Amino acid sequence: MNRFHVHLNVADLASSIRFYNELFATAPSVQKDDYAKWMLEDPRINFAISSTGRAVGVDHLGLQVDSGNELTALGRRLDAAGGTVAPEAAAVCCYAQSDKLWTEDPQGVRWESFHTFGESTTYYDPEVGCAGEGTVACAPTAQAQPVAAACCASSCG
């Protein structure tokens, strides 16, 4: 595993960017009208915020890996942990292209494991759809929010 991932939903992106710029002592590596991401080395984290209309607060946690092989190995560990794992191949999400695995822990916390292999000019691509439709990735959680939509404004659910 190469980097821990945290994604927060925020009500005011501009004030949140100012706050996190000061906290992390650096500007975001990606900044859009509805999204910002800091790829920090100390601590090693992919920290993202967005203002896409979802409930304010922690949206999901995750693990970002450097290769497809590492994602496959992580998928085996997720399977062994006992949760339902829903793959989402070639997802366009958060201005990136990634292969993903979605699951929930026993408390219902959404986890996104992913390997990013490209950039995107859009936050989400509705043409790609939801690869996990009918699985945990697109099933309503206890909070009635689709797991796959944790990062993206997908039409799942």
C-alpha atoms as a printed R data frame, in Angstrom:
    type eleno elety resid chain resno       x       y       z
1   ATOM     1    CA   MET     A     1   0.000   0.000   0.000
2   ATOM     2    CA   ASN     A     2   1.437   3.286  -1.001
3   ATOM     3    CA   ARG     A     3  -0.847   6.001   0.291
4   ATOM     4    CA   PHE     A     4  -3.783   6.408   2.668
5   ATOM     5    CA   HIS     A     5  -6.780   8.243   1.162
6   ATOM     6    CA   VAL     A     6  -9.368  10.446   2.878
7   ATOM     7    CA   HIS     A     7 -12.185  12.205   1.011
8   ATOM     8    CA   LEU     A     8 -14.258  14.898   2.747
9   ATOM     9    CA   ASN     A     9 -17.380  16.623   1.495
10  ATOM    10    CA   VAL     A    10 -17.298  20.342   2.304
11  ATOM    11    CA   ALA     A    11 -19.886  23.114   2.195
12  ATOM    12    CA   ASP     A    12 -17.470  25.919   1.255
13  ATOM    13    CA   LEU     A    13 -14.639  24.764  -0.993
14  ATOM    14    CA   ALA     A    14 -12.740  28.070  -1.035
15  ATOM    15    CA   SER     A    15 -12.548  28.411   2.749
16  ATOM    16    CA   SER     A    16 -11.673  24.725   3.086
17  ATOM    17    CA   ILE     A    17  -8.855  25.076   0.551
18  ATOM    18    CA   ARG     A    18  -7.478  28.057   2.502
19  ATOM    19    CA   PHE     A    19  -7.644  26.063   5.744
20  ATOM    20    CA   TYR     A    20  -5.937  22.954   4.344
21  ATOM    21    CA   ASN     A    21  -3.304  25.016   2.491
22  ATOM    22    CA   GLU     A    22  -2.246  26.418   5.871
23  ATOM    23    CA   LEU     A    23  -2.538  23.102   7.700
24  ATOM    24    CA   PHE     A    24  -0.479  21.211   5.105
25  ATOM    25    CA   ALA     A    25   1.801  24.205   4.278
26  ATOM    26    CA   THR     A    26   1.262  23.628   0.567
27  ATOM    27    CA   ALA     A    27  -1.259  24.224  -2.197
28  ATOM    28    CA   PRO     A    28  -3.322  21.366  -3.664
29  ATOM    29    CA   SER     A    29  -1.767  19.283  -6.426
30  ATOM    30    CA   VAL     A    30  -5.176  19.343  -8.155
31  ATOM    31    CA   GLN     A    31  -7.676  22.182  -7.809
32  ATOM    32    CA   LYS     A    32 -10.969  22.515  -9.710
33  ATOM    33    CA   ASP     A    33 -14.211  24.454  -9.151
34  ATOM    34    CA   ASP     A    34 -15.673  21.568  -7.094
35  ATOM    35    CA   TYR     A    35 -12.617  19.595  -5.943
36  ATOM    36    CA   ALA     A    36  -9.120  19.836  -4.480
37  ATOM    37    CA   LYS     A    37  -6.514  17.184  -3.694
38  ATOM    38    CA   TRP     A    38  -3.265  17.269  -1.741
39  ATOM    39    CA   MET     A    39  -0.771  14.448  -2.370
40  ATOM    40    CA   LEU     A    40   1.262  14.736   0.811
41  ATOM    41    CA   GLU     A    41   4.504  12.959   1.609
42  ATOM    42    CA   ASP     A    42   4.532  13.631   5.357
43  ATOM    43    CA   PRO     A    43   2.200  12.095   6.311
44  ATOM    44    CA   ARG     A    44   1.899  10.028   3.124
45  ATOM    45    CA   ILE     A    45  -1.752  10.668   2.259
46  ATOM    46    CA   ASN     A    46  -4.047  11.453  -0.665
47  ATOM    47    CA   PHE     A    47  -6.364  13.999   0.972
48  ATOM    48    CA   ALA     A    48  -9.287  15.186  -1.161
49  ATOM    49    CA   ILE     A    49 -12.237  17.528  -0.621
50  ATOM    50    CA   SER     A    50 -15.224  18.225  -2.841
51  ATOM    51    CA   SER     A    51 -18.371  20.305  -2.891
52  ATOM    52    CA   THR     A    52 -20.689  18.181  -4.998
53  ATOM    53    CA   GLY     A    53 -23.840  18.420  -2.899
54  ATOM    54    CA   ARG     A    54 -23.320  15.352  -0.728
55  ATOM    55    CA   ALA     A    55 -23.601  15.458   3.068
56  ATOM    56    CA   VAL     A    56 -20.758  17.409   4.678
57  ATOM    57    CA   GLY     A    57 -18.178  15.278   6.501
58  ATOM    58    CA   VAL     A    58 -16.048  12.214   5.906
59  ATOM    59    CA   ASP     A    59 -17.276  10.599   2.701
60  ATOM    60    CA   HIS     A    60 -14.965   7.605   2.513
61  ATOM    61    CA   LEU     A    61 -11.533   6.255   3.351
62  ATOM    62    CA   GLY     A    62  -9.259   4.394   1.042
63  ATOM    63    CA   LEU     A    63  -5.949   2.947  -0.007
64  ATOM    64    CA   GLN     A    64  -4.170   4.062  -3.183
65  ATOM    65    CA   VAL     A    65  -1.679   1.646  -4.740
66  ATOM    66    CA   ASP     A    66   0.905   2.087  -7.490
67  ATOM    67    CA   SER     A    67  -0.002  -0.823  -9.754
68  ATOM    68    CA   GLY     A    68  -2.737  -3.120 -10.946
69  ATOM    69    CA   ASN     A    69  -0.916  -6.059  -9.356
70  ATOM    70    CA   GLU     A    70  -0.972  -4.325  -5.971
71  ATOM    71    CA   LEU     A    71  -4.706  -3.658  -6.408
72  ATOM    72    CA   THR     A    72  -5.274  -7.355  -7.164
73  ATOM    73    CA   ALA     A    73  -3.357  -8.332  -4.014
74  ATOM    74    CA   LEU     A    74  -5.329  -5.811  -1.966
75  ATOM    75    CA   GLY     A    75  -8.551  -7.237  -3.438
76  ATOM    76    CA   ARG     A    76  -7.592 -10.693  -2.165
77  ATOM    77    CA   ARG     A    77  -7.119  -9.248   1.328
78  ATOM    78    CA   LEU     A    78 -10.477  -7.469   1.125
79  ATOM    79    CA   ASP     A    79 -12.121 -10.764   0.095
80  ATOM    80    CA   ALA     A    80 -10.460 -12.501   3.046
81  ATOM    81    CA   ALA     A    81 -11.765  -9.769   5.368
82  ATOM    82    CA   GLY     A    82 -15.271 -10.952   4.527
83  ATOM    83    CA   GLY     A    83 -16.921  -7.907   3.020
84  ATOM    84    CA   THR     A    84 -18.526  -7.735  -0.403
85  ATOM    85    CA   VAL     A    85 -15.999  -6.277  -2.828
86  ATOM    86    CA   ALA     A    86 -17.311  -4.497  -5.922
87  ATOM    87    CA   PRO     A    87 -14.868  -3.740  -8.723
88  ATOM    88    CA   GLU     A    88 -15.155  -0.584 -10.807
89  ATOM    89    CA   ALA     A    89 -12.851  -0.799 -13.832
90  ATOM    90    CA   ALA     A    90 -11.613   2.267 -15.720
91  ATOM    91    CA   ALA     A    91 -13.658   4.648 -13.581
92  ATOM    92    CA   VAL     A    92 -13.554   8.369 -14.343
93  ATOM    93    CA   CYS     A    93 -13.761  10.008 -10.958
94  ATOM    94    CA   CYS     A    94 -12.214  12.971  -9.155
95  ATOM    95    CA   TYR     A    95 -10.499  14.184 -12.335
96  ATOM    96    CA   ALA     A    96  -8.653  10.864 -12.669
97  ATOM    97    CA   GLN     A    97  -8.963   7.468 -14.356
98  ATOM    98    CA   SER     A    98  -8.662   4.537 -11.973
99  ATOM    99    CA   ASP     A    99  -9.454   0.907 -11.427
100 ATOM   100    CA   LYS     A   100 -11.237   0.588  -8.082
101 ATOM   101    CA   LEU     A   101 -12.480  -1.866  -5.513
102 ATOM   102    CA   TRP     A   102 -15.273  -0.705  -3.180
103 ATOM   103    CA   THR     A   103 -16.292  -2.325   0.092
104 ATOM   104    CA   GLU     A   104 -17.676  -1.436   3.506
105 ATOM   105    CA   ASP     A   105 -16.286  -2.332   6.906
106 ATOM   106    CA   PRO     A   106 -18.573  -3.959   9.511
107 ATOM   107    CA   GLN     A   107 -19.689  -0.485  10.696
108 ATOM   108    CA   GLY     A   108 -20.682   0.614   7.186
109 ATOM   109    CA   VAL     A   109 -17.663   2.866   6.561
110 ATOM   110    CA   ARG     A   110 -17.029   2.997   2.823
111 ATOM   111    CA   TRP     A   111 -13.549   2.028   1.602
112 ATOM   112    CA   GLU     A   112 -12.196   2.757  -1.859
113 ATOM   113    CA   SER     A   113  -9.058   0.886  -2.935
114 ATOM   114    CA   PHE     A   114  -7.689   2.112  -6.244
115 ATOM   115    CA   HIS     A   115  -4.915   2.327  -8.822
116 ATOM   116    CA   THR     A   116  -4.876   5.589 -10.783
117 ATOM   117    CA   PHE     A   117  -3.476   5.339 -14.302
118 ATOM   118    CA   GLY     A   118  -4.530   8.606 -15.933
119 ATOM   119    CA   GLU     A   119  -6.087  12.033 -15.649
120 ATOM   120    CA   SER     A   120  -9.542  13.247 -16.665
121 ATOM   121    CA   THR     A   121 -10.947  16.644 -17.534
122 ATOM   122    CA   THR     A   122 -14.179  15.869 -15.659
123 ATOM   123    CA   TYR     A   123 -15.035  15.009 -12.049
124 ATOM   124    CA   TYR     A   124 -17.204  12.091 -13.182
125 ATOM   125    CA   ASP     A   125 -18.080  10.544 -16.543
126 ATOM   126    CA   PRO     A   126 -21.703   9.342 -16.722
127 ATOM   127    CA   GLU     A   127 -20.874   7.526 -19.989
128 ATOM   128    CA   VAL     A   128 -18.732   5.069 -18.024
129 ATOM   129    CA   GLY     A   129 -21.642   4.347 -15.686
130 ATOM   130    CA   CYS     A   130 -21.314   2.312 -12.555
131 ATOM   131    CA   ALA     A   131 -19.369  -0.895 -12.998
132 ATOM   132    CA   GLY     A   132 -20.655  -2.229  -9.689
133 ATOM   133    CA   GLU     A   133 -24.383  -1.838 -10.382
134 ATOM   134    CA   GLY     A   134 -26.336  -4.292  -8.270
135 ATOM   135    CA   THR     A   135 -23.400  -4.819  -5.916
136 ATOM   136    CA   VAL     A   136 -22.267  -3.118  -2.721
137 ATOM   137    CA   ALA     A   137 -20.801  -0.333  -4.875
138 ATOM   138    CA   CYS     A   138 -24.242   0.742  -5.978
139 ATOM   139    CA   ALA     A   139 -26.429  -0.510  -3.168
140 ATOM   140    CA   PRO     A   140 -27.738   2.005  -0.643
141 ATOM   141    CA   THR     A   141 -25.775   2.008   2.615
142 ATOM   142    CA   ALA     A   142 -27.282   2.569   6.016
143 ATOM   143    CA   GLN     A   143 -27.105   6.273   5.212
144 ATOM   144    CA   ALA     A   144 -28.876   5.610   1.881
145 ATOM   145    CA   GLN     A   145 -25.839   6.776  -0.114
146 ATOM   146    CA   PRO     A   146 -24.344   4.676  -2.913
147 ATOM   147    CA   VAL     A   147 -20.850   3.415  -2.184
148 ATOM   148    CA   ALA     A   148 -19.548   4.067  -5.714
149 ATOM   149    CA   ALA     A   149 -20.868   7.590  -5.559
150 ATOM   150    CA   ALA     A   150 -18.578   8.226  -2.606
151 ATOM   151    CA   CYS     A   151 -16.163   9.817  -5.013
152 ATOM   152    CA   CYS     A   152 -18.331  10.387  -8.013
153 ATOM   153    CA   ALA     A   153 -21.706  11.919  -8.723
154 ATOM   154    CA   SER     A   154 -22.849   8.688 -10.333
155 ATOM   155    CA   SER     A   155 -26.375   7.675 -11.157
156 ATOM   156    CA   CYS     A   156 -26.019   4.428  -9.191
157 ATOM   157    CA   GLY     A   157 -28.384   3.453  -6.481
